[in-house]
Amino acid sequence: MSYTLDLQKIADELDFDLEDVEMLLEVFLEGANDSMNELKSAIEVNDFESMYKLAHAIKGSAANLTLKEISSIALEIEQNARNKEIFDYQKSYKKLEELLSAIED
């Protein structure tokens, strides 16, 4: 999967220096990877409350960095988990996982 970030565009949108965006992205990825591990476990046991909280955190952090696609998928998980809906959480999790790993590459 190709997910290319224009770090300069993000820096311009946020009115930050490029170095600040790189640092924030690194911090985001560390936190997101931790949350993703917990989210995977929550999905496996249908822990809707944890899925909701973890997806909410990922969504917010991604939105703060203008990572709209990641934020949007996390929002899907968040809304469905909040409502305890039957939903393909694994599929959305996989999409998130692919997008996050594409950023790290």
N, C-alpha and C positions, 0 to 999 in steps of 0.2 A: 504494500500500500504506500502510495506517495502522499505525504502530507508535509508540504514545505511551508515553513514559516518565514515571513518577511520581517525579520527582527527590527529593521529600520522603520518599517511602517508601524509596527507596534510601538516603538519608541516615540515616533511622531504623534501617534494617536494619544499616547499617555503623557506626552510632554516630558519624557525621561531621556537620559543619555542611553546610548546603545549598551554600554557596559552595565548600567543598572538593569536593563531589560534582560540581559544575559544572566545576571545574578538572580533576578526574580524568577526567571524561567527554571533555573537550576533548583531553586528552593521549591518551586511549584512541583517539579518532577519528583523530587524526593518525597514530598508530602503525598502527592498523588499515588506514587508507587506503594507507599505504606497503606493508604486508604484502599487501593485496589486489592491488596492482599486480604484486607479485612472484608471488603465488599464481596470478594469471591466466596469467602467462608459464609457470609450472611446469605448469599444467594443459594448456596448449597443446602442450607437448613431452613430456607424460607423465613428468615428473620427480617420481617418487613420494617420494623422500627430501625434496626441497624442499617438496612439497605437505604432507607429514607435519609438517615443522618449522614451516612457516608457519601451518597450521591449528591446530597445538598452541599456538602463541603467541597467536593470536586467541582460541582457546577459553579459555585461562587468563586473559587480560586481561578478557575479557567476564565470565567467572565471578567474578572479583574484584569486579566492579561489579554483580553479581547480574543480568546481562543473559542470562537463561537461554535464550531462543530463539536468540540469536546463538551462545552457547556450545554449544548442542546441535547446531546445523548444522555448526559448525566441528569438533565431535567426530566427526560422521559422515564428514567429509572426512579427518580425521586417522586414524581407524581403518581406513578403506578404503585409504588411501594406504600406511599402515604395512604392510598385508597385500598390497599391490599388487593389489587387487581390481579387477575390471571394475565400474565404478560411474559414474553420471552426475554427474561432478564439475562439469560446466558448470551443471547445474541447481541444485546446492547453492551453487555460487559466485554464481549470479544471486540466489538467496534471500538470501544474506549481503549482497550488494551492495544489494539493495532495503531490507533492514533498516537497514543503516548509513546509507544516504542518507535514509531516513525520520527517523532520529534527527537528522541535520543540518538537516532542514527546519524 
